[in-house]
């Protein structure tokens, strides 16, 4: 029988709201903390049992506190909420980068950081943010990364990880450094690529106006491939700003390597080397 009866979710947008829906479905009482209008909508949708605008008051009586705002907000919340939480309350997060978050947790909790804070990151989401897009099944089938430090073997940690696994997630454990390197390639680089591609298409659409070619026509001609390549280009900058700031080094390295690859393809459009690139790319999708 789990001892987790109530959780507080600070930030009830897409991820926090979806998590609230999923946890309430599992019989957990959920208290949300956000702006009042967001809390009202979250309660209306059934994502929370109660909403408390003040984060400190929202944490009262909870066994787990989940920080689900943007990365900068998570770092600030660790600083502000961490010292006032009882020692038996687990503080965790769903942030898209981990090194800077873990640094702040270690600074706030000191030697007890390994048992009082658990870094986490669900590898799921949508291109549209906000509570209105929350979905109880958002995490089903998704990978949820945890970044435990040291001998993080407390009962509450195990119970929380098991609770997240019960939502149909695949759990993996990585160090903060491994996490940030991996997601730079698998999540952050695709976003930057989609953003750059869509921005270049917008430039081209504006130039094509003289030829009476509209952006809508470009989208129609592009079909499914274009839609898939630009789907996440509408993701909000407000979320990606903090990700870029806290994982800039890894993203820069990934972008540089991609730039080299694109340059290699451009320089070999008329040579047999282009076939080699296609064959190498196809290998990535084959089972190991």
N, C-alpha and C positions, 0 to 999 in steps of 0.2 A: 504494500500500500504506500503510495507516494506521499511524502510530507508536503509537497507543493500544492497548496490550496488556493493561493492568490498570487498573482503577478501584477506588477505595474509596468506598463509600456509607455515610455516617454517618447512621444512622437507617433501619432496615430494616422500616418499617411498610408501610402500603398503597402509598404512592408509591415509597419506596425499594425495597421488595420487588418491586413490579411492574417497576421499572426494572432491577433486578438480573436478573429473569427474561428480560426483553427483551434486555439486553446480553449475557447468557450465550448466548442463542440466536444472537447475532451473532458468537460466538467470542471475546468479551472475558472475561478472568478478572476476577471480582468478589470483593472483600474487603468484608465487612460489619462495621460497628461499632454495637453496641447493647447492651442488657442480655443476659446470657447465655442466658436462656430464649427471648428473641426470636431470637437468633442461631441457637440450636439448631433452632427451627422453620423459620427461613429456609433453613438448610442442608438440612433434611429436605425442604423443598418445591423445592429446586433453585434458589433465588433468589440464593445466594452459593456461591462455591467454598470460602471459609474465613471464619470469624468471629473477630474480635479485639475484646474488650470495650474496651480502651484505644484511644481514637481516634488518638492520636499514633502508636502502634505499628501500627495498622491502615493508616496512610497510607504506610508504608515500601514502596518499590518501585512505587508507583502513578504513572501518568502524569496522571490526573485524579482529583480528590477532589470528590465530590458531597455537599453538605450537604442532608439530606432530613428533618430534624426539624421541629418547629414554628418559627415565625419567631423567637421569642426564643432558642431553642436555636441557630438558624443564626447569629444575631448573636453569641452567646457563642462559637460554634465558630470564627468568623472571627477573633475576638480571640485565642483560645487556640491554634488550629492554624496560622493564617496565617504568623506569624513563623518557625515551624520548618520550613515546607515549602521544598524546593529551588526556586530561581527558575524552573526549567523545568517545574514542575508547575502545572497549571491548577486553580484552586479555583473551583467553581461551586455553584449552589444551585437548589432548586425551590420557593422560598418564595412565598407568596401575596401578599405586598406587597414593594415593591422600594426605596422611597426610604431607609428607615432601614437596610436591609441594605447598600445602596450607600454610604451615609455611613460605616458602620463599615469597609467594605472600603477606602475612600479614606483613612480614619484609620490603618488598620493598614499598608497597602502604600504610602501616599504617592504619589509621582510614578510608581511602577510599577504602580499599581492597574489601569490600563487593560489591561495585558498579563498580569496575574497573577490577576485575578478577573473572572468573567463571570456576571452576573445572569441567572437563568432561571426560568421558571414554566410548567409544563405545565397547560393548561386542561382537566384531566380529573380524575376522582376518583369516589368513591362516598360514599353517606351512612354507610356502615359502614367504620370505619378498622381498622388492624391488619394484621399480616402474613398472617393467615388469609384475608384478602380480596384479597390480591395477585393480579394478573392480567397475564399476559404481553402481552395485547392491549389493555391499558388505554389506551395512548397512540395506537393506530392510528386515524387519522382525526381526531385531536385537534390543536388549535393549541398550539404551544409558543412562548412569548414569550421573546425574549432582549433584554437591555438593555445592549448594549455601550456603552462610554464612550470618547470620543476615537477615535484610530486603532487600534482593537483588531483588528489584521490578522495576528497571529502564526499560524504554521502550526498549532499545537495548538488554537487557538480555531476555526479553519476546520475542522479535522479533527473536533473534538467536535460542532460544529453539523451537519456532514455525517453524523456517526454518529447523532445524534438524528433527523435527517431520514430516515435509512434505516429508522427504526422505523415509518414511515408517518405521520409528523407533518407538519403545515403550519407552517412557520417564519415568524414575523414579528418585526421589530425595532422596539422602542419605547424612548423615554427612560423613566427611572424615574418621572418625573412623569406622563407620558402613561399608563403602565401603571397606576399607582395610581388615577388618575381613571377610567380605563376599567373596571377590574375592580370599582371601587366600585359602578358601575351594573349590570354584567353578571354579577357573581358575589356580591359582598357584600350588595347590596340584596336580591336574591332570597332569600338565606339569612335576613336579618333579617325580611323579609316573611313567609316560611314559619314562622319561629320565633314571630313575633307572632300569626299566624293560628292556629297550633296551640295556643299558650298561651291565646288567647281561646276556642277550642273546648273546651279543657280546663276553663276557668272555666264555660262554659255547660253542659258535661256534668255538672259537680258540682252546678250549680243544678237541672238537670233530674232529678236523682235523686229528688226529691220527687214528680215526675210519673212515676216508674218508667221513665225513658228512660235507657238505658245508653250508654256511650261506643261500645261495639261497634255498637249500633243506629244511632248517628249516622254511624259509618264506613260501614255498609252502605247507609244511605240516601244518603250523599254520593257513593258510587260512584267512578268513575274520576277525575272532576274533583277531588274531595276528596283522593284518594290522591296525585295528581300535585302538587297545591298544598302538601301537607304532607310529601312524601317526604323532603326534606332537613332537615326539622325535627328529625330524630333525630341530626343531625351533632353530634359532641362539642364541648362548650364548651371543652375543653382546647386544641383547635385554633383556635377562633374568638376566644378571648380575645386572643391576640397579634395577630391580624389587626385586630381592633377597635382595639386600642391603637396600632398602627402606621399605621393609615389612618383614624383617627377623623374628621378634618376632611372628607375626601371622602365618607365614609359619612354623616356628619351632613347635608351638603348634599343628597345624594341622597334621604335619608329626608325631609327638609323638603319637597323638591319633590314627592315622592310623597304626603306628607300633604296638600299643597295640592290635588293632583289628586283624592284621595279625598274631600276636603271639597267640592270642586266637584261631584263626582258626587252626593254625599249631598244637596247643596242643590238639585240639578236632577233628582231622580228623577221629578218630575211635569211637567217642561218638555221642549220639543223639543231643548234643549241636550244631553240625554242621548244622543239619536241622533248628534249631532256627536261626542261622546266615543267612541262605538262605531265610527263611521266613521274617526276619527283613529287609533284603536287598530288597526284593520284594516290601515291603510296601512303599519304597521311590518313586517308579515309579508309584504308584497308585494315581489317582486324589484325592484331599482333599475334 
